[in-house]
Each structure stands twice: as structure tokens, then as C-alpha cells.
Amino acid sequence: MRLEDILFTQGFGTRHECRGLVALGRAAFNGEVMTDPDAEIAVESLVFSVDGKDWPFCARAIIALNKPEGYECSQKPLHHPSVMKLLPAPLRVRGVQPVGRLDADTTGLLILTDDGQLQHRLTHPRRHVPKRYRVVCRHDVTQDLVQKLASGVLLVDEREPLRASDVVRCADNVLEMTITSGKYHQVKRMIAAAGNRVEALERIAFGKLRLPTDLPRGGWRWLCGPQAIV
Ligand code: URA
């Protein structure tokens, strides 16, 4: 791929800006500064750098973010900054978007990608991709609560009861539960419908990907491909 195209596809600005970055010697490819924007290089396993910062070449970006409280997943946030603020400009420019949404006060694993097919595959209701949450409840987690969540609770405006595919009590007022659908405020509404209240909510897994324990709140990392998730 041409050097100009490499920077352009990876979100480093307009074609004109990308040509300039290469021509000015601000970009290196596999460690070598190359200044002809029309020169070609193989992109497989390519690591390039711009102004000394390394980037892997990824045809499609798939990112895991440990979302902190106080960020909105919406593109047009109303009350808090957007999660997109936590990502560097090239990822925003290349059109990375959150896969589904977490509430502003929910923390934990958020996937972002610019791969439309993957976005669809991870969010389509018929795919039933599991999402696991750690829930701190206001009141003790009783056997009755666990049983109601596991057998299904009917939420206002829903036709069918929604159930957790797995529920485990972890401490007096803490449980973990897995859901395979993604309705609005689903976990909070399910817990409320079962007679308790969510005090804190963290997503700890999406598909087969667990929230990496070494990823700090507000931190992000590349995922090597969809197989990390589904
Ligand atoms: N369920 C909720 O209620 N909120 C979230 O952010 C995610 C799932």
C-alpha cells in the first residue's frame, strides 16, 4: 500500500495532510523514515510511527476501553463528555464507534470498532452475544432475587420476560449476572423489577472477552481481531 494511503486509512488526516507527514519525514515504517508518499510497502505486520509514536497497521480497528463513570457513549452527549474523548485522534478520525451503549454511570468493558459488520454481529438481537455485569445492589442479594433474575422478570414496555442466563451471588449485596440481549437500562430495570436497586454497575465481560485486569479505568487497548470477542 502507498505510504500516503497507509496514514490516510489509519486516521492521520486528509490525503493532503498525510502526504505532508510523509514528505516532512515525520513518519517511519518498520523503523525506517521514508519520505516518498507514493512509495509502497506491505501492510502485513506493519508497525509505523508518526512523530515518534508507534501504531500497528490495522485494516479494521477493534478496541477495548475500560470505561470510567461520567462518560456518555452517545455521539452527541448531553450531560457528560463522550467516551470518544478517551481515544486518540486517529481512532476518532477513522470512525471508531462504541458497540452498544453503557450508561454514563456504568463502568467497565466497552468495545469500539470501525468494522460495520462486526458492529452488526455483536449487537444484532438474534446473535445473543453474552454480556456479564458485576452489580452492587442497595439491599442484600437474596435467593429470591437470584431466582427471579434467572427465571425472568417482565419489564414495562416489554412483551416477554427477560432473564439472566447466569446469576451468581458474590457478596451480601453484590452479584454477577449475564444477559444476552441489550435493552435500554436492562440490568437496572431487571434488578428493580426483581425488588432491589442498582447502586453500581460494571461490565466485566463482552462475548468471551473479560475486562483485562491490567487495563486501568479510562485506558484502552487494541484487540487482535473479532476472535477475541466471539
Ligand atoms: N444495563 C444497564 O442498566 N445499564 C448499562 O449501562 C448496561 C446494562
Boltz pocket constraint, residues with backbone or C-beta under 6 A from the ligand:
constraints:
  - pocket:
      binder: B
      contacts: [[A, 101], [A, 102], [A, 103], [A, 104], [A, 106], [A, 183], [A, 184], [A, 185], [A, 186], [A, 187], [A, 188], [A, 189], [A, 201]]
      max_distance: 6.0
